[in-house]
Amino acid sequence: MLRVVLTVAIAAAVGALLGMTGACTGGTCPLTSTWWRGALYGGVMGLLLALSGR
């Protein structure tokens, strides 16, 4: 369980960082328009990655 939580947290942090430093300023890019949207997508991808390794 700890592995899943850590994977999701790390992926969400990377997604938030991508959202903060992304090149899309118009708000149309789903991953890089806002930091929270990048964190949400990163967290979901991290969850899928963590659960696929079981």
N, CA, C and O atoms as a Maestro MAE file, in Angstrom:
{
 s_m_m2io_version
 :::
 2.0.0
}

f_m_ct {
 s_m_title
 :::
 protein
 m_atom[216] {
  # First column is atom index #
  i_m_mmod_type
  r_m_x_coord
  r_m_y_coord
  r_m_z_coord
  i_m_residue_number
  s_m_chain_name
  s_m_pdb_residue_name
  s_m_pdb_atom_name
  i_m_atomic_number
  :::
  1 25 0.819 -1.197 0.000 1 A "MET " " N  " 7
  2 3 0.000 0.000 0.000 1 A "MET " " CA " 6
  3 2 0.862 1.259 0.000 1 A "MET " " C  " 6
  4 15 0.525 2.243 -0.659 1 A "MET " " O  " 8
  5 25 1.958 1.232 0.727 2 A "LEU " " N  " 7
  6 3 2.855 2.382 0.780 2 A "LEU " " CA " 6
  7 2 3.466 2.655 -0.592 2 A "LEU " " C  " 6
  8 15 3.655 3.809 -0.976 2 A "LEU " " O  " 8
  9 25 3.775 1.581 -1.331 3 A "ARG " " N  " 7
  10 3 4.341 1.742 -2.666 3 A "ARG " " CA " 6
  11 2 3.369 2.454 -3.603 3 A "ARG " " C  " 6
  12 15 3.773 3.298 -4.403 3 A "ARG " " O  " 8
  13 25 2.105 2.116 -3.501 4 A "VAL " " N  " 7
  14 3 1.087 2.745 -4.347 4 A "VAL " " CA " 6
  15 2 0.971 4.224 -4.001 4 A "VAL " " C  " 6
  16 15 0.930 5.068 -4.895 4 A "VAL " " O  " 8
  17 25 0.919 4.539 -2.732 5 A "VAL " " N  " 7
  18 3 0.778 5.939 -2.300 5 A "VAL " " CA " 6
  19 2 1.996 6.763 -2.724 5 A "VAL " " C  " 6
  20 15 1.848 7.894 -3.187 5 A "VAL " " O  " 8
  21 25 3.182 6.207 -2.571 6 A "LEU " " N  " 7
  22 3 4.386 6.931 -2.966 6 A "LEU " " CA " 6
  23 2 4.445 7.139 -4.473 6 A "LEU " " C  " 6
  24 15 4.834 8.212 -4.935 6 A "LEU " " O  " 8
  25 25 4.065 6.132 -5.236 7 A "THR " " N  " 7
  26 3 4.069 6.263 -6.692 7 A "THR " " CA " 6
  27 2 3.092 7.332 -7.149 7 A "THR " " C  " 6
  28 15 3.419 8.135 -8.023 7 A "THR " " O  " 8
  29 25 1.901 7.352 -6.572 8 A "VAL " " N  " 7
  30 3 0.901 8.360 -6.932 8 A "VAL " " CA " 6
  31 2 1.386 9.752 -6.532 8 A "VAL " " C  " 6
  32 15 1.220 10.705 -7.294 8 A "VAL " " O  " 8
  33 25 1.975 9.879 -5.360 9 A "ALA " " N  " 7
  34 3 2.450 11.187 -4.897 9 A "ALA " " CA " 6
  35 2 3.583 11.720 -5.775 9 A "ALA " " C  " 6
  36 15 3.605 12.906 -6.105 9 A "ALA " " O  " 8
  37 25 4.507 10.865 -6.146 10 A "ILE " " N  " 7
  38 3 5.618 11.288 -7.000 10 A "ILE " " CA " 6
  39 2 5.111 11.664 -8.387 10 A "ILE " " C  " 6
  40 15 5.529 12.677 -8.948 10 A "ILE " " O  " 8
  41 25 4.222 10.861 -8.936 11 A "ALA " " N  " 7
  42 3 3.677 11.161 -10.262 11 A "ALA " " CA " 6
  43 2 2.852 12.443 -10.245 11 A "ALA " " C  " 6
  44 15 2.893 13.216 -11.202 11 A "ALA " " O  " 8
  45 25 2.107 12.677 -9.174 12 A "ALA " " N  " 7
  46 3 1.336 13.922 -9.067 12 A "ALA " " CA " 6
  47 2 2.266 15.127 -8.970 12 A "ALA " " C  " 6
  48 15 1.982 16.178 -9.545 12 A "ALA " " O  " 8
  49 25 3.363 14.982 -8.252 13 A "ALA " " N  " 7
  50 3 4.326 16.087 -8.143 13 A "ALA " " CA " 6
  51 2 4.971 16.380 -9.489 13 A "ALA " " C  " 6
  52 15 5.160 17.543 -9.844 13 A "ALA " " O  " 8
  53 25 5.309 15.345 -10.237 14 A "VAL " " N  " 7
  54 3 5.883 15.542 -11.564 14 A "VAL " " CA " 6
  55 2 4.855 16.183 -12.496 14 A "VAL " " C  " 6
  56 15 5.201 17.061 -13.286 14 A "VAL " " O  " 8
  57 25 3.611 15.757 -12.414 15 A "GLY " " N  " 7
  58 3 2.560 16.348 -13.227 15 A "GLY " " CA " 6
  59 2 2.323 17.807 -12.881 15 A "GLY " " C  " 6
  60 15 2.111 18.630 -13.771 15 A "GLY " " O  " 8
  61 25 2.358 18.134 -11.597 16 A "ALA " " N  " 7
  62 3 2.195 19.529 -11.183 16 A "ALA " " CA " 6
  63 2 3.356 20.378 -11.676 16 A "ALA " " C  " 6
  64 15 3.157 21.513 -12.111 16 A "ALA " " O  " 8
  65 25 4.554 19.844 -11.611 17 A "LEU " " N  " 7
  66 3 5.723 20.563 -12.104 17 A "LEU " " CA " 6
  67 2 5.608 20.794 -13.605 17 A "LEU " " C  " 6
  68 15 5.939 21.874 -14.094 17 A "LEU " " O  " 8
  69 25 5.145 19.794 -14.331 18 A "LEU " " N  " 7
  70 3 4.931 19.948 -15.763 18 A "LEU " " CA " 6
  71 2 3.862 20.994 -16.039 18 A "LEU " " C  " 6
  72 15 3.989 21.785 -16.975 18 A "LEU " " O  " 8
  73 25 2.820 21.001 -15.236 19 A "GLY " " N  " 7
  74 3 1.771 22.006 -15.409 19 A "GLY " " CA " 6
  75 2 2.243 23.410 -15.105 19 A "GLY " " C  " 6
  76 15 1.803 24.362 -15.750 19 A "GLY " " O  " 8
  77 25 3.132 23.559 -14.133 20 A "MET " " N  " 7
  78 3 3.634 24.883 -13.773 20 A "MET " " CA " 6
  79 2 4.612 25.423 -14.803 20 A "MET " " C  " 6
  80 15 4.650 26.629 -15.049 20 A "MET " " O  " 8
  81 25 5.395 24.552 -15.403 21 A "THR " " N  " 7
  82 3 6.433 24.995 -16.327 21 A "THR " " CA " 6
  83 2 6.078 24.714 -17.774 21 A "THR " " C  " 6
  84 15 6.914 24.901 -18.658 21 A "THR " " O  " 8
  85 25 4.857 24.270 -18.037 22 A "GLY " " N  " 7
  86 3 4.448 23.942 -19.404 22 A "GLY " " CA " 6
  87 2 4.381 25.165 -20.293 22 A "GLY " " C  " 6
  88 15 4.305 26.295 -19.812 22 A "GLY " " O  " 8
  89 25 4.410 24.932 -21.581 23 A "ALA " " N  " 7
  90 3 4.455 26.016 -22.550 23 A "ALA " " CA " 6
  91 2 3.068 26.508 -22.954 23 A "ALA " " C  " 6
  92 15 2.963 27.516 -23.653 23 A "ALA " " O  " 8
  93 25 2.020 25.839 -22.543 24 A "CYS " " N  " 7
  94 3 0.670 26.216 -22.964 24 A "CYS " " CA " 6
  95 2 0.111 27.273 -22.020 24 A "CYS " " C  " 6
  96 15 -0.102 27.004 -20.837 24 A "CYS " " O  " 8
  97 25 -0.123 28.455 -22.530 25 A "THR " " N  " 7
  98 3 -0.669 29.526 -21.703 25 A "THR " " CA " 6
  99 2 -2.116 29.846 -22.052 25 A "THR " " C  " 6
  100 15 -2.761 30.618 -21.343 25 A "THR " " O  " 8
  101 25 -2.634 29.272 -23.121 26 A "GLY " " N  " 7
  102 3 -3.994 29.564 -23.542 26 A "GLY " " CA " 6
  103 2 -5.047 28.777 -22.800 26 A "GLY " " C  " 6
  104 15 -6.227 29.122 -22.868 26 A "GLY " " O  " 8
  105 25 -4.662 27.733 -22.097 27 A "GLY " " N  " 7
  106 3 -5.604 26.931 -21.343 27 A "GLY " " CA " 6
  107 2 -6.220 25.786 -22.131 27 A "GLY " " C  " 6
  108 15 -7.140 25.129 -21.644 27 A "GLY " " O  " 8
  109 25 -5.728 25.537 -23.340 28 A "THR " " N  " 7
  110 3 -6.313 24.472 -24.152 28 A "THR " " CA " 6
  111 2 -5.545 23.160 -24.067 28 A "THR " " C  " 6
  112 15 -6.075 22.113 -24.438 28 A "THR " " O  " 8
  113 25 -4.331 23.196 -23.595 29 A "CYS " " N  " 7
  114 3 -3.539 21.967 -23.452 29 A "CYS " " CA " 6
  115 2 -3.956 21.264 -22.168 29 A "CYS " " C  " 6
  116 15 -3.877 21.866 -21.097 29 A "CYS " " O  " 8
  117 25 -4.393 20.019 -22.237 30 A "PRO " " N  " 7
  118 3 -4.919 19.376 -21.031 30 A "PRO " " CA " 6
  119 2 -3.886 19.139 -19.934 30 A "PRO " " C  " 6
  120 15 -4.230 19.198 -18.754 30 A "PRO " " O  " 8
  121 25 -2.651 18.875 -20.285 31 A "LEU " " N  " 7
  122 3 -1.656 18.576 -19.260 31 A "LEU " " CA " 6
  123 2 -0.943 19.800 -18.720 31 A "LEU " " C  " 6
  124 15 -0.586 19.838 -17.543 31 A "LEU " " O  " 8
  125 25 -0.734 20.785 -19.548 32 A "THR " " N  " 7
  126 3 0.120 21.894 -19.122 32 A "THR " " CA " 6
  127 2 -0.615 23.214 -18.950 32 A "THR " " C  " 6
  128 15 0.035 24.251 -18.823 32 A "THR " " O  " 8
  129 25 -1.930 23.218 -18.939 33 A "SER " " N  " 7
  130 3 -2.631 24.488 -18.806 33 A "SER " " CA " 6
  131 2 -2.630 24.986 -17.359 33 A "SER " " C  " 6
  132 15 -2.465 26.185 -17.134 33 A "SER " " O  " 8
  133 25 -2.807 24.104 -16.377 34 A "THR " " N  " 7
  134 3 -2.752 24.492 -14.965 34 A "THR " " CA " 6
  135 2 -1.982 23.436 -14.184 34 A "THR " " C  " 6
  136 15 -1.867 22.290 -14.619 34 A "THR " " O  " 8
  137 25 -1.457 23.828 -13.034 35 A "TRP " " N  " 7
  138 3 -0.656 22.894 -12.246 35 A "TRP " " CA " 6
  139 2 -1.518 21.798 -11.645 35 A "TRP " " C  " 6
  140 15 -1.075 20.654 -11.546 35 A "TRP " " O  " 8
  141 25 -2.751 22.127 -11.238 36 A "TRP " " N  " 7
  142 3 -3.592 21.123 -10.584 36 A "TRP " " CA " 6
  143 2 -4.086 20.082 -11.583 36 A "TRP " " C  " 6
  144 15 -4.268 18.919 -11.224 36 A "TRP " " O  " 8
  145 25 -4.302 20.482 -12.816 37 A "ARG " " N  " 7
  146 3 -4.723 19.512 -13.824 37 A "ARG " " CA " 6
  147 2 -3.574 18.561 -14.155 37 A "ARG " " C  " 6
  148 15 -3.791 17.365 -14.351 37 A "ARG " " O  " 8
  149 25 -2.361 19.090 -14.217 38 A "GLY " " N  " 7
  150 3 -1.189 18.245 -14.431 38 A "GLY " " CA " 6
  151 2 -0.987 17.284 -13.272 38 A "GLY " " C  " 6
  152 15 -0.618 16.127 -13.476 38 A "GLY " " O  " 8
  153 25 -1.230 17.762 -12.046 39 A "ALA " " N  " 7
  154 3 -1.104 16.901 -10.868 39 A "ALA " " CA " 6
  155 2 -2.161 15.800 -10.879 39 A "ALA " " C  " 6
  156 15 -1.879 14.661 -10.509 39 A "ALA " " O  " 8
  157 25 -3.369 16.139 -11.299 40 A "LEU " " N  " 7
  158 3 -4.440 15.154 -11.372 40 A "LEU " " CA " 6
  159 2 -4.110 14.070 -12.387 40 A "LEU " " C  " 6
  160 15 -4.227 12.881 -12.086 40 A "LEU " " O  " 8
  161 25 -3.700 14.468 -13.582 41 A "TYR " " N  " 7
  162 3 -3.336 13.485 -14.597 41 A "TYR " " CA " 6
  163 2 -2.134 12.660 -14.161 41 A "TYR " " C  " 6
  164 15 -2.109 11.447 -14.365 41 A "TYR " " O  " 8
  165 25 -1.142 13.305 -13.565 42 A "GLY " " N  " 7
  166 3 0.031 12.576 -13.088 42 A "GLY " " CA " 6
  167 2 -0.330 11.570 -12.014 42 A "GLY " " C  " 6
  168 15 0.187 10.453 -12.006 42 A "GLY " " O  " 8
  169 25 -1.216 11.958 -11.104 43 A "GLY " " N  " 7
  170 3 -1.648 11.035 -10.058 43 A "GLY " " CA " 6
  171 2 -2.385 9.829 -10.602 43 A "GLY " " C  " 6
  172 15 -2.185 8.707 -10.136 43 A "GLY " " O  " 8
  173 25 -3.241 10.059 -11.591 44 A "VAL " " N  " 7
  174 3 -3.969 8.942 -12.207 44 A "VAL " " CA " 6
  175 2 -3.005 8.016 -12.931 44 A "VAL " " C  " 6
  176 15 -3.119 6.795 -12.824 44 A "VAL " " O  " 8
  177 25 -2.060 8.581 -13.665 45 A "MET " " N  " 7
  178 3 -1.079 7.750 -14.366 45 A "MET " " CA " 6
  179 2 -0.196 6.998 -13.371 45 A "MET " " C  " 6
  180 15 0.159 5.845 -13.614 45 A "MET " " O  " 8
  181 25 0.158 7.627 -12.266 46 A "GLY " " N  " 7
  182 3 0.932 6.949 -11.240 46 A "GLY " " CA " 6
  183 2 0.156 5.809 -10.604 46 A "GLY " " C  " 6
  184 15 0.720 4.755 -10.311 46 A "GLY " " O  " 8
  185 25 -1.139 6.019 -10.389 47 A "LEU " " N  " 7
  186 3 -1.975 4.958 -9.836 47 A "LEU " " CA " 6
  187 2 -2.053 3.778 -10.796 47 A "LEU " " C  " 6
  188 15 -1.935 2.625 -10.380 47 A "LEU " " O  " 8
  189 25 -2.250 4.063 -12.067 48 A "LEU " " N  " 7
  190 3 -2.287 2.982 -13.056 48 A "LEU " " CA " 6
  191 2 -0.953 2.238 -13.127 48 A "LEU " " C  " 6
  192 15 -0.921 1.013 -13.243 48 A "LEU " " O  " 8
  193 25 0.134 2.983 -13.056 49 A "LEU " " N  " 7
  194 3 1.448 2.352 -13.072 49 A "LEU " " CA " 6
  195 2 1.676 1.488 -11.836 49 A "LEU " " C  " 6
  196 15 2.199 0.378 -11.937 49 A "LEU " " O  " 8
  197 25 1.290 1.993 -10.684 50 A "ALA " " N  " 7
  198 3 1.495 1.243 -9.441 50 A "ALA " " CA " 6
  199 2 0.629 -0.018 -9.396 50 A "ALA " " C  " 6
  200 15 1.072 -1.062 -8.917 50 A "ALA " " O  " 8
  201 25 -0.586 0.080 -9.885 51 A "LEU " " N  " 7
  202 3 -1.473 -1.083 -9.843 51 A "LEU " " CA " 6
  203 2 -1.149 -2.113 -10.914 51 A "LEU " " C  " 6
  204 15 -1.482 -3.288 -10.762 51 A "LEU " " O  " 8
  205 25 -0.506 -1.688 -11.992 52 A "SER " " N  " 7
  206 3 -0.156 -2.647 -13.044 52 A "SER " " CA " 6
  207 2 1.046 -3.504 -12.654 52 A "SER " " C  " 6
  208 15 1.242 -4.580 -13.220 52 A "SER " " O  " 8
  209 25 1.849 -3.050 -11.701 53 A "GLY " " N  " 7
  210 3 3.027 -3.793 -11.290 53 A "GLY " " CA " 6
  211 2 2.755 -4.859 -10.253 53 A "GLY " " C  " 6
  212 15 3.691 -5.530 -9.819 53 A "GLY " " O  " 8
  213 25 1.525 -5.044 -9.839 54 A "ARG " " N  " 7
  214 3 1.214 -6.016 -8.794 54 A "ARG " " CA " 6
  215 2 1.228 -7.404 -9.303 54 A "ARG " " C  " 6
  216 15 0.985 -8.343 -8.544 54 A "ARG " " O  " 8
  :::
 }
 m_bond[215] {
  # First column is bond index #
  i_m_from
  i_m_to
  i_m_order
  :::
  1 1 2 1
  2 2 3 1
  3 3 4 2
  4 3 5 1
  5 5 6 1
  6 6 7 1
  7 7 8 2
  8 7 9 1
  9 9 10 1
  10 10 11 1
  11 11 12 2
  12 11 13 1
  13 13 14 1
  14 14 15 1
  15 15 16 2
  16 15 17 1
  17 17 18 1
  18 18 19 1
  19 19 20 2
  20 19 21 1
  21 21 22 1
  22 22 23 1
  23 23 24 2
  24 23 25 1
  25 25 26 1
  26 26 27 1
  27 27 28 2
  28 27 29 1
  29 29 30 1
  30 30 31 1
  31 31 32 2
  32 31 33 1
  33 33 34 1
  34 34 35 1
  35 35 36 2
  36 35 37 1
  37 37 38 1
  38 38 39 1
  39 39 40 2
  40 39 41 1
  41 41 42 1
  42 42 43 1
  43 43 44 2
  44 43 45 1
  45 45 46 1
  46 46 47 1
  47 47 48 2
  48 47 49 1
  49 49 50 1
  50 50 51 1
  51 51 52 2
  52 51 53 1
  53 53 54 1
  54 54 55 1
  55 55 56 2
  56 55 57 1
  57 57 58 1
  58 58 59 1
  59 59 60 2
  60 59 61 1
  61 61 62 1
  62 62 63 1
  63 63 64 2
  64 63 65 1
  65 65 66 1
  66 66 67 1
  67 67 68 2
  68 67 69 1
  69 69 70 1
  70 70 71 1
  71 71 72 2
  72 71 73 1
  73 73 74 1
  74 74 75 1
  75 75 76 2
  76 75 77 1
  77 77 78 1
  78 78 79 1
  79 79 80 2
  80 79 81 1
  81 81 82 1
  82 82 83 1
  83 83 84 2
  84 83 85 1
  85 85 86 1
  86 86 87 1
  87 87 88 2
  88 87 89 1
  89 89 90 1
  90 90 91 1
  91 91 92 2
  92 91 93 1
  93 93 94 1
  94 94 95 1
  95 95 96 2
  96 95 97 1
  97 97 98 1
  98 98 99 1
  99 99 100 2
  100 99 101 1
  101 101 102 1
  102 102 103 1
  103 103 104 2
  104 103 105 1
  105 105 106 1
  106 106 107 1
  107 107 108 2
  108 107 109 1
  109 109 110 1
  110 110 111 1
  111 111 112 2
  112 111 113 1
  113 113 114 1
  114 114 115 1
  115 115 116 2
  116 115 117 1
  117 117 118 1
  118 118 119 1
  119 119 120 2
  120 119 121 1
  121 121 122 1
  122 122 123 1
  123 123 124 2
  124 123 125 1
  125 125 126 1
  126 126 127 1
  127 127 128 2
  128 127 129 1
  129 129 130 1
  130 130 131 1
  131 131 132 2
  132 131 133 1
  133 133 134 1
  134 134 135 1
  135 135 136 2
  136 135 137 1
  137 137 138 1
  138 138 139 1
  139 139 140 2
  140 139 141 1
  141 141 142 1
  142 142 143 1
  143 143 144 2
  144 143 145 1
  145 145 146 1
  146 146 147 1
  147 147 148 2
  148 147 149 1
  149 149 150 1
  150 150 151 1
  151 151 152 2
  152 151 153 1
  153 153 154 1
  154 154 155 1
  155 155 156 2
  156 155 157 1
  157 157 158 1
  158 158 159 1
  159 159 160 2
  160 159 161 1
  161 161 162 1
  162 162 163 1
  163 163 164 2
  164 163 165 1
  165 165 166 1
  166 166 167 1
  167 167 168 2
  168 167 169 1
  169 169 170 1
  170 170 171 1
  171 171 172 2
  172 171 173 1
  173 173 174 1
  174 174 175 1
  175 175 176 2
  176 175 177 1
  177 177 178 1
  178 178 179 1
  179 179 180 2
  180 179 181 1
  181 181 182 1
  182 182 183 1
  183 183 184 2
  184 183 185 1
  185 185 186 1
  186 186 187 1
  187 187 188 2
  188 187 189 1
  189 189 190 1
  190 190 191 1
  191 191 192 2
  192 191 193 1
  193 193 194 1
  194 194 195 1
  195 195 196 2
  196 195 197 1
  197 197 198 1
  198 198 199 1
  199 199 200 2
  200 199 201 1
  201 201 202 1
  202 202 203 1
  203 203 204 2
  204 203 205 1
  205 205 206 1
  206 206 207 1
  207 207 208 2
  208 207 209 1
  209 209 210 1
  210 210 211 1
  211 211 212 2
  212 211 213 1
  213 213 214 1
  214 214 215 1
  215 215 216 2
  :::
 }
}
